[in-house]
Amino acid sequence: MTGFTFIDLFCGAGGCSLGFIEAGFEGVFAADHDKNAVQTYQLNLGDHVRCIDITDQISLPYADVIVGGPPCQGFSSAGLRRLHDHRNALIRVFAQLVARIKPKAFVFENVEGFLTIENGSLLFDLLDPLIASGYRIHLRKLNAANYGVPQNRKRIVVIGGLGWDPTFPEPTHHAFGAPGVAKAFHHLPPCPTLADALEGLPQPALAPPGEPQGHVAREISLLDRQRIEFLQPGQSMKDLPSSLWHESYRRRAFRRVRDGTPSERRGGAPFGLRRLRADQPAGTITSGALTEFVHPSEHRFLTLRECARIQSFPDQFVFVGSNTACMLQIANAVPPLLSRIIAMSLLRDLQVGRYLEVISQGALISFVPTIADGMSPVLQRVDMMIRNRYALQEQLSLWP
């Protein structure tokens, strides 16, 4: 241990905590409301976790760093956007707790939809109290694949230092395998592929618990078998005969184009089913991966353990609960590898005493709202509001 401590709020199964612990931080408190996730955390990472509602008036110990990713279902692009979902208020709760405890630094992680929901107001809920408390903040969208995770996973990461400018970790890998992600960092080695992630796993068991735990091939229906056998690597449900479409997929596909807008201008229909390619990183692991992601060469869906590997969890990390509960824990986690890189960057700053170089005024010191060439109209509006509100003059370019 390095002597530096952290608190993990909305900790889930502990993906973020695992990265910080591996970097040498000591966890002094963690909390989540999901009983299965808390049991998973406790089994793997220690007894400093509590199953509580963060919105209650709780007393927290001091720590050098507070990390957290409030639940994102209220504004995830993978589901319905519920503008007034009570979970969106957890952004304010996180910011208020950091502002009250005043750790040397904080890390916040969330889905990319966090930027634009409610016209960017959730950004203000996060940034205003923290900047007012003296934090100097980087807010950037990143792709986990650029940090060595075998998965194209776009997320918002916010890092702040109390009166000092923290270092935002530089990418370590070149991403590829999804639209737009391969345009930068060509000087870096390519990110690991799905084949790299799954290397060394035996054939999955036919019944739990599997070896390693969760490596179990679930039974599939005759109809799903027909669908899976039809798909080639890289193909999805849109490549199937319409007679093999899921009914839910059919409804969503037609709903997307009901106003007459060509599907290619709306991103097309959702994937529904998708056979992954072994020579590319996986797509974003979601809670539906066990029924949507097909193995690249075998006629079956991915196993829980394969999904955990794609999220960079080690094989000895054991998940508690039903398949559905375990999959939710895996999907919602910060990839431990990404967390470890962030933690190591913060640790270097702390060890050299950068936090002692106190700057009196809080500020948003960098804002990178997209890793693509352009912005949607709503993101353009949010970008302008952020730059005007926090006096950001220049667009930071990170994508050579």
C-alpha positions as CSV (number, residue, x, y, z in Angstrom):
1,M,0.0,0.0,0.0
2,T,1.1,3.6,-0.8
3,G,-0.5,5.3,2.2
4,F,-3.1,6.9,0.0
5,T,-6.8,6.0,0.5
6,F,-10.0,6.1,-1.5
7,I,-13.8,5.9,-1.1
8,D,-15.9,4.3,-3.8
9,L,-19.5,5.5,-4.0
10,F,-22.0,3.5,-6.1
11,C,-19.3,0.9,-6.1
12,G,-21.2,-2.0,-7.7
13,A,-19.2,-5.2,-7.9
14,G,-16.0,-3.2,-7.4
15,G,-14.4,-2.8,-10.9
16,C,-13.2,0.7,-10.1
17,S,-12.1,-0.2,-6.6
18,L,-10.1,-3.2,-8.0
19,G,-8.1,-0.9,-10.2
20,F,-7.3,1.5,-7.4
21,I,-6.3,-1.4,-5.0
22,E,-4.1,-2.8,-7.7
23,A,-2.4,0.6,-8.1
24,G,-1.7,0.6,-4.3
25,F,-4.5,2.6,-2.8
26,E,-6.3,1.4,0.3
27,G,-10.1,1.3,0.3
28,V,-11.6,2.7,3.5
29,F,-15.2,2.8,2.5
30,A,-17.5,1.7,-0.4
31,A,-21.2,1.7,-0.8
32,D,-24.0,0.5,-3.1
33,H,-27.7,-0.3,-2.7
34,D,-27.5,-3.6,-4.7
35,K,-27.2,-6.5,-2.3
36,N,-25.7,-8.9,-4.8
37,A,-23.1,-6.4,-5.9
38,V,-22.1,-5.6,-2.3
39,Q,-21.7,-9.3,-1.6
40,T,-19.5,-9.6,-4.7
41,Y,-17.4,-6.6,-3.6
42,Q,-17.0,-8.0,0.0
43,L,-16.0,-11.4,-1.2
44,N,-13.3,-10.1,-3.5
45,L,-12.2,-6.8,-2.1
46,G,-12.8,-6.5,1.6
47,D,-15.2,-5.6,4.4
48,H,-15.1,-1.9,4.0
49,V,-18.2,-2.0,1.8
50,R,-21.8,-1.2,3.0
51,C,-25.2,-1.9,1.5
52,I,-26.9,1.5,1.9
53,D,-28.7,4.2,0.1
54,I,-26.3,7.0,-0.6
55,T,-29.1,9.6,-0.5
56,D,-29.5,8.9,3.2
57,Q,-27.6,11.2,5.6
58,I,-24.5,9.1,6.0
59,S,-21.3,9.8,7.7
60,L,-18.3,9.1,5.5
61,P,-14.6,8.9,6.6
62,Y,-12.0,11.1,5.0
63,A,-10.1,9.7,2.0
64,D,-7.5,11.1,-0.4
65,V,-9.7,10.2,-3.4
66,I,-13.4,9.7,-3.9
67,V,-14.4,7.7,-6.9
68,G,-17.9,7.0,-8.2
69,G,-20.3,6.3,-11.0
70,P,-23.9,7.0,-10.1
71,P,-26.4,4.6,-11.8
72,C,-26.9,5.6,-15.4
73,Q,-30.2,3.9,-16.4
74,G,-31.9,7.3,-16.2
75,F,-29.9,8.6,-19.1
76,S,-28.3,5.6,-20.9
77,S,-28.5,5.6,-24.7
78,A,-28.9,1.8,-24.4
79,G,-32.5,2.3,-23.1
80,L,-35.2,4.8,-22.7
81,R,-34.1,8.2,-21.7
82,R,-36.1,9.1,-18.6
83,L,-35.6,12.9,-18.2
84,H,-36.9,13.0,-14.6
85,D,-35.6,9.7,-13.4
86,H,-34.8,10.0,-9.7
87,R,-31.4,8.4,-10.4
88,N,-30.3,11.5,-12.2
89,A,-30.4,13.3,-8.9
90,L,-27.6,11.0,-7.7
91,I,-25.2,13.2,-9.8
92,R,-25.9,16.1,-7.3
93,V,-25.5,13.7,-4.4
94,F,-22.1,12.6,-5.6
95,A,-20.9,16.2,-6.1
96,Q,-22.3,17.3,-2.7
97,L,-20.5,14.5,-0.9
98,V,-17.2,15.3,-2.6
99,A,-17.6,19.0,-1.9
100,R,-18.4,18.2,1.8
101,I,-15.5,15.8,2.4
102,K,-13.0,17.6,0.2
103,P,-10.6,14.8,-0.8
104,K,-7.4,15.7,-2.6
105,A,-9.0,14.4,-5.8
106,F,-12.1,12.7,-7.2
107,V,-12.9,10.5,-10.2
108,F,-16.3,10.3,-11.8
109,E,-17.3,7.9,-14.6
110,N,-20.5,7.6,-16.6
111,V,-22.1,6.8,-19.9
112,E,-21.7,9.2,-22.8
113,G,-25.4,10.1,-22.7
114,F,-24.7,11.9,-19.5
115,L,-23.4,14.9,-21.6
116,T,-26.7,15.7,-23.4
117,I,-29.6,14.6,-21.3
118,E,-31.8,17.5,-20.1
119,N,-29.8,19.8,-22.4
120,G,-26.6,19.3,-20.4
121,S,-28.1,20.3,-17.0
122,L,-26.7,17.2,-15.3
123,L,-23.2,18.5,-16.2
124,F,-24.0,21.7,-14.3
125,D,-25.2,19.6,-11.3
126,L,-21.8,17.9,-11.2
127,L,-19.5,20.7,-12.1
128,D,-21.0,23.8,-10.3
129,P,-20.6,22.6,-6.7
130,L,-17.2,21.0,-7.3
131,I,-15.7,24.1,-9.1
132,A,-17.2,26.3,-6.3
133,S,-15.4,24.1,-3.8
134,G,-12.1,24.7,-5.5
135,Y,-11.7,21.6,-7.7
136,R,-9.8,22.0,-11.0
137,I,-11.4,19.5,-13.4
138,H,-10.8,17.6,-16.6
139,L,-14.0,16.3,-18.3
140,R,-13.4,14.0,-21.3
141,K,-15.1,11.3,-23.3
142,L,-12.8,8.4,-23.9
143,N,-12.8,4.9,-25.4
144,A,-11.7,2.2,-23.0
145,A,-10.1,0.4,-25.9
146,N,-7.5,3.3,-26.1
147,Y,-6.4,2.1,-22.6
148,G,-6.0,-1.6,-23.4
149,V,-9.5,-2.9,-22.7
150,P,-10.6,-5.4,-25.4
151,Q,-13.8,-3.5,-25.9
152,N,-14.9,-0.3,-27.7
153,R,-16.6,1.3,-24.7
154,K,-17.1,5.1,-24.8
155,R,-17.5,6.7,-21.4
156,I,-17.3,10.1,-19.7
157,V,-14.5,10.4,-17.2
158,V,-14.1,13.4,-14.9
159,I,-11.0,13.9,-12.8
160,G,-10.6,16.8,-10.4
161,G,-7.9,18.0,-8.0
162,L,-8.7,20.2,-5.0
163,G,-6.7,23.4,-5.8
164,W,-4.3,21.6,-8.2
165,D,-4.3,20.4,-11.8
166,P,-4.4,16.6,-12.0
167,T,-2.9,14.7,-14.9
168,F,-5.4,13.1,-17.3
169,P,-3.9,9.7,-18.2
170,E,-2.6,9.4,-21.8
171,P,-4.0,6.6,-24.0
172,T,-1.9,3.5,-24.3
173,H,-3.4,1.8,-27.3
174,H,-4.8,2.4,-30.8
175,A,-8.5,1.5,-31.0
176,F,-10.2,-0.1,-34.0
177,G,-13.2,-2.1,-35.0
178,A,-16.0,0.5,-34.7
179,P,-16.9,3.5,-36.7
180,G,-14.7,6.5,-36.0
181,V,-12.5,5.0,-33.3
182,A,-9.5,4.3,-35.5
183,K,-8.7,7.9,-36.5
184,A,-6.3,8.6,-33.7
185,F,-3.3,7.3,-31.8
186,H,-1.8,5.4,-34.7
187,H,1.6,5.6,-33.1
188,L,0.4,3.4,-30.3
189,P,0.1,-0.5,-30.3
190,P,-3.4,-1.8,-31.3
191,C,-5.7,-2.6,-28.5
192,P,-6.3,-6.3,-27.6
193,T,-8.8,-8.2,-29.6
194,L,-11.6,-10.5,-28.5
195,A,-9.3,-13.5,-29.3
196,D,-6.7,-12.0,-27.0
197,A,-9.3,-11.5,-24.2
198,L,-10.6,-15.1,-24.5
199,E,-7.2,-16.8,-24.9
200,G,-6.7,-19.8,-22.7
201,L,-10.3,-20.4,-21.7
202,P,-11.4,-24.0,-21.9
203,Q,-14.7,-25.1,-23.5
204,P,-17.5,-23.8,-21.3
205,A,-19.2,-26.2,-18.9
206,L,-22.8,-27.2,-19.5
207,A,-23.9,-26.5,-15.8
208,P,-22.8,-24.1,-13.1
209,P,-20.5,-23.1,-11.6
210,G,-18.0,-23.5,-14.5
211,E,-14.3,-23.2,-14.5
212,P,-13.4,-20.4,-14.1
213,Q,-16.6,-19.4,-12.4
214,G,-19.4,-18.3,-14.8
215,H,-17.9,-20.0,-17.8
216,V,-21.1,-21.9,-18.6
217,A,-22.8,-22.2,-21.9
218,R,-26.5,-21.6,-21.4
219,E,-29.1,-23.6,-23.3
220,I,-30.5,-22.0,-26.4
221,S,-33.8,-22.5,-28.2
222,L,-34.1,-24.1,-31.6
223,L,-35.0,-20.7,-33.1
224,D,-32.0,-19.0,-31.5
225,R,-29.8,-21.8,-32.8
226,Q,-31.1,-21.2,-36.3
227,R,-30.3,-17.5,-36.0
228,I,-26.8,-18.1,-34.6
229,E,-25.9,-20.6,-37.3
230,F,-26.9,-18.1,-40.0
231,L,-24.7,-15.3,-38.7
232,Q,-21.1,-14.8,-39.9
233,P,-18.6,-12.9,-37.8
234,G,-19.5,-9.2,-37.8
235,Q,-23.1,-9.8,-38.8
236,S,-26.1,-8.9,-36.7
237,M,-29.9,-9.5,-36.8
238,K,-30.4,-7.1,-39.8
239,D,-28.4,-9.7,-41.8
240,L,-30.9,-12.4,-41.0
241,P,-34.0,-13.3,-43.1
242,S,-36.9,-11.2,-41.6
243,S,-38.6,-14.5,-40.7
244,L,-35.8,-15.0,-38.0
245,W,-36.1,-11.5,-36.5
246,H,-37.0,-11.1,-32.9
247,E,-40.5,-9.5,-32.7
248,S,-39.0,-6.8,-30.4
249,Y,-36.3,-6.1,-33.0
250,R,-38.9,-5.8,-35.7
251,R,-40.9,-3.3,-33.7
252,R,-37.8,-1.2,-33.0
253,A,-36.5,-1.4,-36.5
254,F,-39.7,0.0,-38.0
255,R,-40.2,2.5,-35.2
256,R,-36.8,4.0,-36.1
257,V,-37.8,4.8,-39.6
258,R,-41.5,5.5,-39.1
259,D,-41.1,9.2,-39.9
260,G,-39.6,8.4,-43.3
261,T,-36.0,9.2,-42.4
262,P,-33.6,6.7,-44.2
263,S,-32.2,4.3,-41.7
264,E,-28.6,5.0,-42.7
265,R,-29.1,8.5,-41.5
266,R,-30.5,7.4,-38.1
267,G,-27.9,4.8,-37.3
268,G,-30.1,2.0,-38.5
269,A,-32.0,-0.5,-36.4
270,P,-30.5,-1.8,-33.1
271,F,-28.3,-4.9,-33.4
272,G,-30.6,-7.4,-31.7
273,L,-28.2,-10.3,-32.2
274,R,-24.5,-9.9,-33.1
275,R,-21.8,-12.4,-33.8
276,L,-18.5,-10.9,-32.7
277,R,-15.3,-10.9,-34.6
278,A,-12.3,-12.6,-33.0
279,D,-9.8,-10.2,-34.7
280,Q,-11.4,-7.0,-33.3
281,P,-12.2,-5.7,-29.8
282,A,-15.8,-6.5,-28.7
283,G,-18.6,-4.0,-28.7
284,T,-19.7,-2.5,-25.4
285,I,-20.6,-5.1,-22.9
286,T,-24.2,-4.4,-21.6
287,S,-26.6,-6.3,-19.3
288,G,-28.1,-7.9,-22.4
289,A,-24.8,-9.4,-23.6
290,L,-25.7,-13.0,-22.6
291,T,-28.6,-13.0,-25.1
292,E,-27.1,-10.7,-27.8
293,F,-23.4,-11.3,-28.2
294,V,-22.6,-14.5,-30.1
295,H,-19.2,-16.2,-29.9
296,P,-17.1,-15.5,-33.0
297,S,-16.7,-19.2,-34.0
298,E,-18.9,-21.3,-31.8
299,H,-22.7,-21.5,-32.1
300,R,-23.5,-20.1,-28.7
301,F,-23.8,-16.9,-26.8
302,L,-20.9,-15.6,-24.7
303,T,-20.6,-16.8,-21.1
304,L,-20.5,-14.7,-18.0
305,R,-16.8,-15.3,-17.6
306,E,-16.1,-14.3,-21.2
307,C,-18.0,-11.0,-20.6
308,A,-16.0,-10.5,-17.4
309,R,-12.8,-11.0,-19.3
310,I,-13.8,-8.5,-22.0
311,Q,-14.4,-6.1,-19.1
312,S,-10.8,-6.9,-17.9
313,F,-11.9,-8.7,-14.7
314,P,-9.4,-11.4,-13.6
315,D,-10.6,-15.0,-13.6
316,Q,-10.3,-15.3,-9.8
317,F,-12.9,-12.5,-9.3
318,V,-16.1,-14.3,-8.3
319,F,-19.6,-12.8,-8.9
320,V,-22.5,-13.4,-6.5
321,G,-26.1,-13.8,-7.6
322,S,-28.2,-15.1,-10.5
323,N,-27.0,-14.9,-14.1
324,T,-29.0,-11.8,-14.5
325,A,-27.6,-10.2,-11.4
326,C,-24.0,-11.2,-12.3
327,M,-24.4,-9.9,-15.8
328,L,-25.7,-6.5,-14.5
329,Q,-22.7,-6.3,-12.2
330,I,-20.3,-7.0,-15.0
331,A,-21.9,-4.6,-17.5
332,N,-22.2,-1.7,-15.0
333,A,-18.6,-1.9,-13.8
334,V,-15.8,0.4,-14.7
335,P,-13.2,-1.9,-16.4
336,P,-10.6,-2.6,-13.7
337,L,-7.8,-2.1,-16.3
338,L,-9.0,1.4,-17.1
339,S,-9.5,2.2,-13.4
340,R,-5.9,1.0,-12.7
341,I,-4.5,3.4,-15.3
342,I,-6.4,6.3,-13.9
343,A,-5.4,5.4,-10.4
344,M,-1.7,5.1,-11.3
345,S,-1.8,8.5,-12.9
346,L,-3.4,10.0,-9.8
347,L,-0.9,8.2,-7.6
348,R,2.0,9.7,-9.4
349,D,0.5,13.1,-8.9
350,L,0.0,12.5,-5.2
351,Q,3.4,11.0,-4.6
352,V,5.2,14.0,-6.1
353,G,3.0,16.4,-4.1
354,R,1.2,18.1,-6.9
355,Y,-1.7,18.6,-4.5
356,L,0.5,20.9,-2.4
357,E,0.7,23.4,-5.2
358,V,-2.5,25.1,-4.3
359,I,-4.4,27.2,-6.8
360,S,-7.1,29.2,-5.2
361,Q,-9.7,29.1,-7.8
362,G,-11.6,26.0,-9.1
363,A,-12.0,25.6,-12.8
364,L,-12.9,23.4,-15.7
365,I,-9.4,23.0,-17.2
366,S,-10.3,20.7,-20.1
367,F,-13.4,19.6,-21.9
368,V,-13.4,16.9,-24.6
369,P,-17.0,16.0,-25.3
370,T,-16.5,13.7,-28.2
371,I,-13.8,11.4,-29.8
372,A,-15.4,11.8,-33.2
373,D,-14.7,14.4,-35.9
374,G,-18.1,16.2,-35.5
375,M,-20.8,16.8,-33.0
376,S,-24.6,16.4,-33.1
377,P,-26.6,19.6,-32.9
378,V,-27.5,18.9,-29.2
379,L,-23.9,18.2,-28.3
380,Q,-22.9,21.4,-30.1
381,R,-25.3,23.4,-27.9
382,V,-24.0,21.7,-24.8
383,D,-20.4,22.4,-25.8
384,M,-21.2,26.1,-26.3
385,M,-23.0,26.3,-23.0
386,I,-20.1,24.7,-21.1
387,R,-17.5,26.9,-22.7
388,N,-19.5,30.0,-22.0
389,R,-20.3,29.0,-18.4
390,Y,-16.8,28.0,-17.4
391,A,-14.8,30.4,-19.6
392,L,-13.2,27.8,-21.7
393,Q,-11.7,29.5,-24.8
394,E,-10.0,26.7,-26.8
395,Q,-11.1,23.3,-28.0
396,L,-8.6,20.9,-26.7
397,S,-7.4,18.5,-29.4
398,L,-6.3,15.1,-28.2
399,W,-6.7,13.2,-31.4
400,P,-3.6,13.7,-33.6
